[in-house]
Amino acid sequence: MDFLAITFLICSLGRAYGATVPGTVKWSYTTGGWVTYAAAIGADGTIYIGSDDQKLYAINPDGSIKWSCTTGTGFGSASPVVASDGTIYVGSTNDHKLYAVNPTDGIIKWSYTTEGTVDSSPAIAFDGTIYVGVV
């Protein structure tokens, strides 16, 4: 199995998360599979990223793991999104599901089986409606 280290570079975005020197590697985290798309960042600075090892990871701003959530399927080329209440939404390419995950503990709130492969990031409308494209 291939492993991929996720390295986050801190650029001059201010001092919100302790950045000291622009472009300095602050920390890295290794997942158990490939990561091929962008992370989502919650209001508290938690970084959410899916991996091909069938997990969604929540990583604290200091690089430590907050939790990981197993969905039983790999993630495709879509990024997770974070709703205004903190819920993380992520689609799955293998089991055709959209997942809603609790930001505090990584417990799956619900999943919805679509009619095809979810290979796009969900979009959340102002009224809370969630849209996701499938193939």
Secondary structure by P-SEA (a helix, b strand, c coil): cbbbbbbbbbccccccccccccccccccccccbbbcbbbbbcccbbbbbbccccbbbbbccccccccccccccccccbbbbbcccbbbbbbbcccbbbbbbccccccccccccccccccbbbbbccccbbbbbcc
